[in-house]
Amino acid sequence: MGLTERFKRPTGFRQTLASGFLTVGTAMTVGTALLFQHVGGYIPCALCLQQRIPYYVSIPIALVAFVAAAGRAPAVLTRGLLLAIGLIMLFSLYLGVFHSGVEWGFWPGPADCGQVGGSDLMSGDLLATIDAIRPPSCDEAAGRFLGLSFAGWNAVASALFAAVALRSAVAKADRFA
């Protein structure tokens, strides 16, 4: 069965569940990064900020896919949205692996990596605040948990989301079928 025939098959419980999981999962992942930044005080580097963009794009697409799957919209729409999320998450996986490689010293990072702000510039003395900010370098991990940095965990999450999205884009409609 070709890819076009798979995309014309009806959608069902599997696609609804996958799109709901992707909506919640991607929102929680980027929400966690924002919590570490705004509550935990971690200032993100330029690559960290770039790794968030696929999530910002995927969240509304996953929400539309969830509504389409739950509302029994045309199968090609739901499956196409899931395919788009899968491709976006593959790009996010690339960004996470690249940033992890920079942190481990496998390859050099971008030259402009230390040029990121992230402080409250409305605190009164703007020039003193700007001078006090030292943006982090992309080759230094802000922290590690179980041996992986935030970029490493982003790669793991992106791989999981990509696998779920791509598998559900071509899977049968019902898990019992």
Residue frames as a rotation matrix with the C-alpha (Angstrom) as fourth column:
MET 1
0.583 0.812 0.000 0.00
0.812 -0.583 0.000 0.00
0.000 0.000 -1.000 0.00
GLY 2
-0.245 -0.695 0.675 1.44
0.691 -0.614 -0.381 3.34
0.680 0.373 0.631 -1.06
LEU 3
-0.850 -0.176 -0.497 1.67
0.496 -0.585 -0.641 6.46
-0.178 -0.791 0.585 1.02
THR 4
-0.806 0.592 0.032 -1.20
-0.523 -0.736 0.430 8.18
0.278 0.330 0.902 -0.81
GLU 5
-0.073 0.796 -0.601 -3.50
0.010 0.603 0.797 5.24
0.997 0.052 -0.052 -0.10
ARG 6
-0.397 -0.139 -0.907 -2.49
0.857 0.300 -0.420 5.29
0.330 -0.944 0.000 3.58
PHE 7
-0.981 -0.018 -0.192 -3.34
0.091 -0.919 -0.383 8.98
-0.170 -0.394 0.903 3.80
LYS 8
-0.532 0.841 -0.098 -6.82
-0.591 -0.285 0.754 8.35
0.606 0.459 0.649 2.39
ARG 9
-0.407 0.384 -0.829 -7.67
0.564 0.819 0.102 5.69
0.718 -0.426 -0.550 4.98
PRO 10
0.569 0.685 0.454 -10.06
0.038 -0.574 0.818 6.94
0.821 -0.448 -0.352 7.66
THR 11
-0.612 -0.724 0.318 -8.68
-0.261 -0.195 -0.946 8.21
0.746 -0.662 -0.069 10.94
GLY 12
0.455 0.789 -0.413 -9.84
0.168 0.379 0.910 7.19
0.874 -0.484 0.040 14.37
PHE 13
0.988 0.051 -0.146 -8.87
0.148 -0.040 0.988 6.64
0.044 -0.998 -0.047 17.98
ARG 14
0.304 -0.951 -0.048 -5.14
0.923 0.282 0.263 6.26
-0.237 -0.125 0.964 17.30
GLN 15
-0.311 -0.416 0.855 -4.85
0.687 -0.720 -0.100 9.59
0.657 0.556 0.510 15.51
THR 16
0.592 0.573 0.567 -6.98
-0.032 -0.686 0.727 11.37
0.806 -0.448 -0.388 18.12
LEU 17
0.910 -0.283 -0.304 -4.90
0.378 0.265 0.887 9.95
-0.170 -0.922 0.348 20.96
ALA 18
0.018 -0.975 0.222 -1.61
0.999 0.029 0.044 10.74
-0.049 0.221 0.974 19.20
SER 19
-0.151 -0.054 0.987 -2.58
0.429 -0.903 0.016 14.32
0.891 0.426 0.160 18.37
GLY 20
0.848 0.454 0.272 -3.77
-0.073 -0.409 0.910 14.90
0.524 -0.792 -0.313 21.94
PHE 21
0.673 -0.683 -0.282 -0.53
0.664 0.391 0.637 13.45
-0.325 -0.616 0.717 23.29
LEU 22
-0.200 -0.779 0.595 1.48
0.935 -0.333 -0.122 15.67
0.294 0.532 0.794 20.93
THR 23
0.316 0.386 0.867 -0.46
0.139 -0.922 0.360 18.78
0.939 0.007 -0.345 21.94
VAL 24
0.989 0.100 0.104 0.05
-0.091 -0.128 0.988 18.19
0.112 -0.987 -0.118 25.65
GLY 25
0.578 -0.815 -0.034 3.59
0.753 0.518 0.406 16.83
-0.314 -0.260 0.913 25.32
THR 26
-0.135 -0.649 0.749 4.98
0.821 -0.496 -0.282 19.62
0.555 0.577 0.600 23.19
ALA 27
0.471 0.364 0.804 3.29
-0.097 -0.884 0.457 22.27
0.877 -0.294 -0.381 25.35
MET 28
0.991 -0.115 -0.062 4.69
0.083 0.189 0.978 20.70
-0.101 -0.975 0.197 28.51
THR 29
0.310 -0.940 0.144 8.18
0.949 0.315 0.012 20.45
-0.057 0.132 0.990 27.03
VAL 30
-0.253 -0.395 0.883 8.43
0.500 -0.835 -0.231 24.09
0.829 0.383 0.408 26.02
GLY 31
0.682 0.551 0.481 6.59
-0.166 -0.524 0.835 25.09
0.712 -0.650 -0.266 29.20
THR 32
0.807 -0.472 -0.355 9.25
0.566 0.447 0.693 23.32
-0.169 -0.760 0.627 31.24
ALA 33
-0.166 -0.894 0.416 11.97
0.940 -0.270 -0.206 25.23
0.297 0.357 0.886 29.39
LEU 34
0.007 0.249 0.968 10.17
0.083 -0.965 0.248 28.49
0.996 0.079 -0.028 30.08
LEU 35
0.946 0.322 -0.029 9.82
0.031 -0.001 1.000 27.59
0.322 -0.947 -0.011 33.77
PHE 36
0.377 -0.889 -0.259 13.54
0.913 0.310 0.266 26.89
-0.156 -0.337 0.928 34.03
GLN 37
-0.365 -0.519 0.773 14.17
0.684 -0.712 -0.155 30.28
0.631 0.473 0.615 32.44
HIS 38
-0.064 0.433 0.899 11.69
-0.163 -0.893 0.419 32.48
0.985 -0.120 0.127 34.28
VAL 39
0.888 0.397 0.230 11.41
-0.297 0.114 0.948 30.68
0.351 -0.910 0.220 37.63
GLY 40
0.782 -0.605 -0.146 14.72
0.606 0.685 0.405 28.84
-0.145 -0.405 0.903 37.85
GLY 41
0.675 -0.500 -0.542 16.81
-0.277 -0.853 0.442 31.73
-0.683 -0.148 -0.715 36.56
TYR 42
-0.113 -0.708 0.697 18.51
0.606 0.507 0.613 29.82
-0.788 0.492 0.371 33.72
ILE 43
0.215 0.101 -0.971 19.38
-0.579 -0.788 -0.210 32.20
-0.786 0.608 -0.111 30.89
PRO 44
0.663 0.072 0.746 19.07
0.406 0.802 -0.439 30.35
-0.629 0.594 0.502 27.57
CYS 45
-0.497 -0.834 -0.241 21.78
0.066 -0.313 0.948 30.58
-0.865 0.455 0.211 24.95
ALA 46
-0.349 0.335 -0.875 21.06
-0.865 -0.474 0.164 31.29
-0.360 0.814 0.456 21.29
LEU 47
-0.783 0.038 -0.620 20.82
-0.329 0.822 0.466 27.58
0.527 0.569 -0.631 20.40
CYS 48
-0.834 0.524 -0.170 18.45
0.438 0.443 -0.783 26.97
-0.335 -0.728 -0.599 23.33
LEU 49
-0.289 0.743 -0.603 16.12
-0.351 -0.669 -0.656 29.64
-0.891 0.022 0.453 21.99
GLN 50
-0.462 0.074 -0.884 16.29
-0.882 0.069 0.467 28.16
0.095 0.995 0.034 18.47
GLN 51
-0.960 0.065 -0.272 15.32
0.071 0.997 -0.013 24.75
0.271 -0.032 -0.962 19.84
ARG 52
-0.600 0.785 -0.155 12.04
0.163 -0.070 -0.984 26.19
-0.783 -0.616 -0.086 21.11
ILE 53
-0.535 0.386 -0.752 10.84
-0.764 -0.600 0.236 27.35
-0.360 0.701 0.616 17.69
PRO 54
-0.771 0.293 -0.566 9.75
-0.205 0.727 0.655 23.88
0.604 0.621 -0.500 16.46
TYR 55
-0.707 0.533 -0.465 7.65
0.700 0.437 -0.564 23.53
-0.097 -0.725 -0.682 19.61
TYR 56
-0.541 0.505 -0.672 6.04
-0.146 -0.844 -0.517 26.92
-0.828 -0.181 0.530 19.13
VAL 57
-0.567 0.310 -0.763 5.10
-0.817 -0.097 0.568 25.84
0.102 0.946 0.308 15.60
SER 58
-0.812 0.165 -0.560 4.02
0.030 0.970 0.242 22.30
0.583 0.180 -0.793 16.56
ILE 59
-0.859 0.485 -0.162 1.67
0.225 0.074 -0.971 23.18
-0.460 -0.871 -0.173 19.41
PRO 60
-0.222 0.855 -0.469 -1.02
-0.670 -0.483 -0.563 24.90
-0.708 0.190 0.680 17.30
ILE 61
-0.364 0.070 -0.929 -0.63
-0.822 0.444 0.356 22.32
0.437 0.893 -0.104 14.51
ALA 62
-0.928 0.005 -0.372 -1.10
0.153 0.917 -0.368 19.50
0.340 -0.398 -0.852 17.04
LEU 63
-0.660 0.736 -0.150 -4.15
-0.062 -0.253 -0.966 21.25
-0.749 -0.628 0.213 18.45
VAL 64
-0.100 0.600 -0.794 -5.68
-0.960 -0.269 -0.082 21.57
-0.263 0.754 0.602 14.98
ALA 65
-0.602 -0.172 -0.780 -4.83
-0.475 0.862 0.177 17.90
0.642 0.477 -0.600 14.33
PHE 66
-0.960 0.273 -0.058 -6.56
0.200 0.531 -0.823 16.93
-0.194 -0.802 -0.565 17.58
VAL 67
-0.298 0.893 -0.338 -9.70
-0.456 -0.444 -0.771 18.87
-0.839 -0.076 0.540 16.67
ALA 68
-0.156 0.191 -0.969 -9.62
-0.978 0.108 0.179 17.43
0.139 0.976 0.170 13.15
ALA 69
-0.816 -0.199 -0.542 -9.16
-0.186 0.979 -0.079 13.86
0.547 0.036 -0.836 14.39
ALA 70
-0.848 0.527 -0.065 -11.80
0.222 0.240 -0.945 14.16
-0.482 -0.816 -0.320 17.11
GLY 71
-0.136 0.823 -0.552 -14.21
-0.515 -0.534 -0.670 15.87
-0.846 0.193 0.497 14.72
ARG 72
0.053 0.088 0.995 -13.68
0.533 0.840 -0.103 13.23
-0.845 0.535 -0.002 12.02
ALA 73
0.375 -0.078 -0.924 -12.35
-0.621 -0.761 -0.188 15.75
-0.688 0.645 -0.334 9.49
PRO 74
0.878 -0.085 -0.472 -11.06
-0.373 0.499 -0.783 14.36
0.301 0.863 0.406 6.20
ALA 75
0.848 -0.529 0.031 -8.36
0.411 0.694 0.591 11.80
-0.334 -0.488 0.806 6.86
VAL 76
0.284 -0.785 0.551 -5.87
0.812 -0.109 -0.574 13.47
0.511 0.610 0.606 4.57
LEU 77
0.443 -0.077 0.893 -6.05
-0.276 -0.959 0.054 16.64
0.853 -0.271 -0.446 6.69
THR 78
0.894 -0.062 0.443 -5.45
-0.429 0.161 0.889 14.87
-0.127 -0.985 0.117 10.01
ARG 79
0.704 -0.653 0.278 -2.73
0.627 0.756 0.187 12.61
-0.333 0.043 0.942 8.63
GLY 80
0.353 -0.564 0.746 -1.07
0.573 -0.501 -0.649 15.54
0.740 0.656 0.147 6.83
LEU 81
0.614 -0.088 0.784 -0.97
-0.534 -0.778 0.331 17.57
0.581 -0.622 -0.525 10.04
LEU 82
0.884 -0.306 0.353 0.53
-0.121 0.581 0.805 14.63
-0.451 -0.755 0.477 11.93
LEU 83
0.536 -0.714 0.451 3.12
0.838 0.387 -0.384 14.20
0.099 0.584 0.806 9.17
ALA 84
0.415 -0.355 0.838 3.98
0.062 -0.908 -0.415 17.92
0.908 0.224 -0.355 9.42
ILE 85
0.794 -0.120 0.595 4.45
-0.605 -0.234 0.761 17.62
0.048 -0.965 -0.259 13.19
GLY 86
0.814 -0.501 0.295 6.68
0.390 0.847 0.362 14.59
-0.431 -0.179 0.884 12.66
LEU 87
0.382 -0.684 0.621 8.88
0.757 -0.154 -0.635 16.47
0.530 0.713 0.459 10.20
ILE 88
0.520 -0.156 0.840 9.07
-0.360 -0.932 0.050 19.51
0.775 -0.328 -0.540 12.47
MET 89
0.856 -0.176 0.485 10.08
-0.435 0.260 0.862 17.30
-0.278 -0.949 0.146 15.39
LEU 90
0.654 -0.696 0.297 12.78
0.754 0.632 -0.179 15.66
-0.063 0.341 0.938 13.24
PHE 91
0.266 -0.533 0.803 14.18
0.255 -0.765 -0.592 19.16
0.930 0.363 -0.067 12.70
SER 92
0.667 0.026 0.744 13.96
-0.657 -0.449 0.605 19.74
0.350 -0.893 -0.283 16.46
LEU 93
0.908 -0.380 0.177 15.85
0.254 0.835 0.489 16.47
-0.333 -0.399 0.854 16.95
TYR 94
0.380 -0.784 0.491 18.57
0.741 -0.059 -0.669 17.78
0.553 0.618 0.558 14.65
LEU 95
0.338 -0.219 0.915 18.79
-0.309 -0.945 -0.112 21.02
0.889 -0.245 -0.387 16.66
GLY 96
0.865 0.044 0.501 19.02
-0.500 0.173 0.849 19.10
-0.050 -0.984 0.171 19.95
VAL 97
0.750 -0.632 0.193 21.73
0.628 0.773 0.093 16.76
-0.208 0.052 0.977 18.67
PHE 98
0.295 -0.650 0.701 23.66
0.488 -0.528 -0.695 19.68
0.821 0.547 0.161 17.19
HIS 99
0.474 -0.077 0.877 23.51
-0.587 -0.770 0.250 21.66
0.656 -0.633 -0.410 20.44
SER 100
0.938 -0.150 0.312 24.49
-0.157 0.620 0.769 18.59
-0.308 -0.770 0.558 22.48
GLY 101
0.591 -0.750 0.298 27.45
0.789 0.459 -0.409 18.05
0.170 0.476 0.863 20.16
VAL 102
0.260 -0.462 0.848 28.52
-0.018 -0.880 -0.474 21.65
0.966 0.108 -0.237 20.69
GLU 103
0.704 0.073 0.706 28.28
-0.676 -0.237 0.698 21.18
0.218 -0.969 -0.118 24.46
TRP 104
0.854 -0.387 0.348 30.35
0.171 0.840 0.514 17.98
-0.492 -0.380 0.784 24.34
GLY 105
0.160 -0.843 -0.513 32.92
-0.548 -0.508 0.665 19.63
-0.821 0.175 -0.543 22.03
PHE 106
0.115 -0.065 0.991 32.26
0.575 0.818 -0.013 17.35
-0.810 0.572 0.131 19.04
TRP 107
-0.135 -0.126 0.983 31.96
0.923 -0.377 0.078 20.36
0.361 0.917 0.168 16.71
PRO 108
-0.941 -0.259 -0.217 32.08
0.324 -0.876 -0.358 24.15
-0.097 -0.407 0.908 17.03
GLY 109
0.032 0.978 -0.205 28.95
0.839 -0.138 -0.527 26.14
-0.544 -0.156 -0.825 17.71
PRO 110
0.547 0.225 0.806 27.86
0.703 -0.646 -0.297 29.34
0.454 0.730 -0.511 16.02
ALA 111
-0.499 -0.855 0.143 30.16
0.682 -0.488 -0.544 32.32
0.535 -0.174 0.827 16.47
ASP 112
-0.510 0.367 0.778 27.36
-0.365 -0.911 0.191 34.58
0.779 -0.186 0.599 17.68
CYS 113
-0.064 0.562 -0.824 26.23
0.499 0.734 0.462 32.24
0.864 -0.382 -0.327 20.44
GLY 114
-0.452 -0.174 -0.875 27.04
0.891 -0.130 -0.435 34.49
-0.038 -0.976 0.214 23.39
GLN 115
-0.984 0.045 0.171 24.96
-0.009 -0.979 0.205 37.42
0.177 0.200 0.964 22.13
VAL 116
-0.171 0.968 -0.184 21.65
0.475 0.245 0.845 36.69
0.863 0.057 -0.502 23.86
GLY 117
-0.637 0.074 0.768 19.91
-0.604 -0.667 -0.436 38.76
0.480 -0.741 0.470 26.49
GLY 118
-0.198 0.643 -0.740 17.39
0.351 0.751 0.559 37.50
0.915 -0.149 -0.374 28.97
SER 119
-0.736 -0.104 -0.669 17.07
0.675 -0.185 -0.714 39.89
-0.049 -0.977 0.206 31.89
ASP 120
0.429 0.883 -0.192 14.51
0.885 -0.453 -0.105 42.38
-0.180 -0.125 -0.976 33.07
LEU 121
-0.530 -0.670 0.519 15.50
0.787 -0.616 0.008 45.56
0.314 0.413 0.855 31.26
MET 122
0.168 0.691 0.703 12.77
0.194 -0.723 0.664 47.61
0.967 0.025 -0.255 32.95
SER 123
0.331 -0.047 -0.942 14.42
0.901 0.313 0.301 47.60
0.281 -0.948 0.146 36.40
GLY 124
0.776 -0.014 -0.630 15.54
0.309 -0.864 0.399 51.22
-0.550 -0.504 -0.666 36.33
ASP 125
0.182 -0.817 -0.548 19.12
-0.642 -0.521 0.563 51.66
-0.745 0.249 -0.619 35.15
LEU 126
0.945 0.326 -0.039 19.03
-0.227 0.562 -0.795 50.16
-0.237 0.760 0.605 31.68
LEU 127
0.473 -0.831 -0.293 22.74
-0.588 -0.050 -0.807 50.54
0.656 0.554 -0.512 30.88
ALA 128
-0.344 -0.592 0.729 23.86
-0.936 0.272 -0.221 48.98
-0.067 -0.759 -0.648 34.16
THR 129
0.385 0.570 0.726 21.47
-0.469 0.798 -0.378 46.08
-0.795 -0.195 0.575 33.62
ILE 130
0.952 -0.062 -0.299 22.76
-0.262 0.337 -0.904 45.47
0.157 0.939 0.305 30.09
ASP 131
0.099 -0.995 0.012 26.37
-0.777 -0.085 -0.624 45.60
0.622 0.052 -0.781 31.29
ALA 132
-0.233 -0.157 0.960 25.64
-0.888 0.436 -0.145 43.10
-0.395 -0.886 -0.241 34.08
ILE 133
0.763 0.592 0.259 24.18
-0.425 0.761 -0.490 40.48
-0.488 0.264 0.832 31.73
ARG 134
-0.475 -0.854 -0.211 26.62
-0.796 0.316 0.516 37.83
-0.374 0.413 -0.830 30.62
PRO 135
0.549 0.742 -0.384 24.83
-0.835 0.501 -0.226 35.57
0.025 0.445 0.895 28.17
PRO 136
0.348 -0.409 0.844 25.76
-0.252 0.826 0.504 31.90
-0.903 -0.388 0.185 28.40
SER 137
-0.465 -0.565 -0.682 27.91
-0.854 0.081 0.515 30.28
-0.236 0.821 -0.520 25.80
CYS 138
0.519 0.728 -0.449 26.39
-0.832 0.549 -0.072 27.50
0.194 0.411 0.891 23.72
ASP 139
0.060 -0.567 -0.821 29.27
-0.243 0.790 -0.563 25.17
0.968 0.233 -0.090 24.51
GLU 140
-0.935 -0.291 0.204 28.58
-0.254 0.144 -0.956 25.16
0.249 -0.946 -0.209 28.26
ALA 141
-0.246 0.875 -0.418 25.64
0.454 0.485 0.747 23.09
0.856 -0.006 -0.517 29.51
ALA 142
-0.071 0.314 0.947 23.57
-0.643 -0.740 0.197 24.95
0.762 -0.595 0.254 32.10
GLY 143
-0.132 0.035 0.991 23.12
-0.883 0.450 -0.134 21.67
-0.451 -0.892 -0.029 33.96
ARG 144
-0.555 -0.052 -0.830 22.93
-0.532 0.790 0.306 17.94
0.640 0.611 -0.466 33.48
PHE 145
0.080 0.623 0.778 20.38
-0.903 0.375 -0.207 15.41
-0.421 -0.687 0.593 34.66
LEU 146
0.631 0.059 0.774 21.20
0.014 0.996 -0.087 11.71
-0.776 0.065 0.628 34.29
GLY 147
-0.228 -0.901 0.369 24.15
0.528 0.205 0.824 12.69
-0.818 0.383 0.429 32.13
LEU 148
-0.190 0.226 0.955 22.16
0.950 -0.202 0.237 14.72
0.247 0.953 -0.177 29.60
SER 149
-0.939 -0.087 -0.333 21.92
0.159 -0.968 -0.194 18.49
-0.305 -0.235 0.923 29.28
PHE 150
-0.065 0.945 -0.321 18.72
-0.192 -0.328 -0.925 20.34
-0.979 0.001 0.203 28.44
ALA 151
-0.072 -0.029 -0.997 19.68
-0.982 -0.170 0.076 20.03
-0.172 0.985 -0.016 24.77
GLY 152
-0.925 -0.304 -0.229 20.15
-0.335 0.936 0.110 16.29
0.181 0.179 -0.967 25.17
TRP 153
-0.632 0.763 0.139 16.74
0.324 0.422 -0.847 15.90
-0.705 -0.490 -0.513 26.78
ASN 154
0.064 0.619 -0.783 15.27
-0.644 -0.573 -0.506 18.00
-0.762 0.537 0.362 23.98
ALA 155
-0.537 -0.319 -0.781 16.72
-0.822 0.407 0.399 15.51
0.190 0.856 -0.481 21.49
VAL 156
-0.976 0.209 0.056 15.12
0.179 0.925 -0.334 12.62
-0.122 -0.316 -0.941 23.40
ALA 157
-0.257 0.939 -0.229 11.74
0.112 -0.206 -0.972 14.37
-0.960 -0.275 -0.052 23.59
SER 158
-0.051 0.197 -0.979 11.90
-0.872 -0.487 -0.053 15.39
-0.487 0.851 0.197 19.92
ALA 159
-0.852 -0.293 -0.434 12.68
-0.474 0.783 0.402 11.81
0.222 0.548 -0.806 18.88
LEU 160
-0.774 0.626 0.098 9.70
0.411 0.613 -0.675 10.54
-0.483 -0.482 -0.731 20.87
PHE 161
0.000 0.818 -0.575 7.34
-0.180 -0.566 -0.805 13.16
-0.984 0.104 0.147 19.44
ALA 162
-0.323 -0.182 -0.929 8.60
-0.929 -0.128 0.348 12.57
-0.183 0.975 -0.128 15.90
ALA 163
-0.992 -0.076 -0.103 8.11
-0.093 0.981 0.168 8.80
0.088 0.176 -0.980 16.25
VAL 164
-0.482 0.876 -0.019 4.56
0.417 0.210 -0.884 9.21
-0.770 -0.435 -0.466 17.60
ALA 165
0.071 0.532 -0.843 3.57
-0.490 -0.718 -0.494 11.73
-0.869 0.448 0.210 14.94
LEU 166
-0.472 -0.315 -0.823 5.06
-0.881 0.156 0.446 9.84
-0.012 0.936 -0.352 11.99
ARG 167
-0.992 0.114 0.058 3.71
0.110 0.991 -0.074 6.47
-0.066 -0.067 -0.996 13.14
SER 168
-0.308 0.946 -0.104 0.21
0.389 0.025 -0.921 7.79
-0.868 -0.324 -0.376 13.72
ALA 169
-0.192 0.206 -0.960 0.24
-0.723 -0.691 -0.004 9.61
-0.664 0.693 0.281 10.37
VAL 170
-0.438 -0.046 -0.898 0.40
-0.809 0.455 0.371 6.27
0.392 0.889 -0.237 8.53
ALA 171
-0.968 0.031 0.250 -1.17
-0.121 0.813 -0.569 3.90
-0.221 -0.581 -0.783 11.09
LYS 172
-0.510 0.859 -0.051 -4.58
0.588 0.391 0.708 2.26
0.627 0.331 -0.705 10.90
ALA 173
-0.152 0.557 0.816 -7.46
-0.283 -0.816 0.504 4.24
0.947 -0.154 0.282 12.29
ASP 174
0.698 0.522 0.490 -8.25
-0.624 0.106 0.775 2.10
0.352 -0.846 0.399 15.31
ARG 175
-0.304 -0.872 0.384 -5.84
-0.952 0.266 -0.149 0.44
0.028 -0.411 -0.911 17.66
PHE 176
-0.113 0.352 0.929 -8.13
-0.394 0.843 -0.367 -2.61
-0.912 -0.407 0.043 17.64
ALA 177
0.780 0.459 -0.425 -8.24
-0.535 0.137 -0.833 -2.91
-0.325 0.878 0.353 13.84
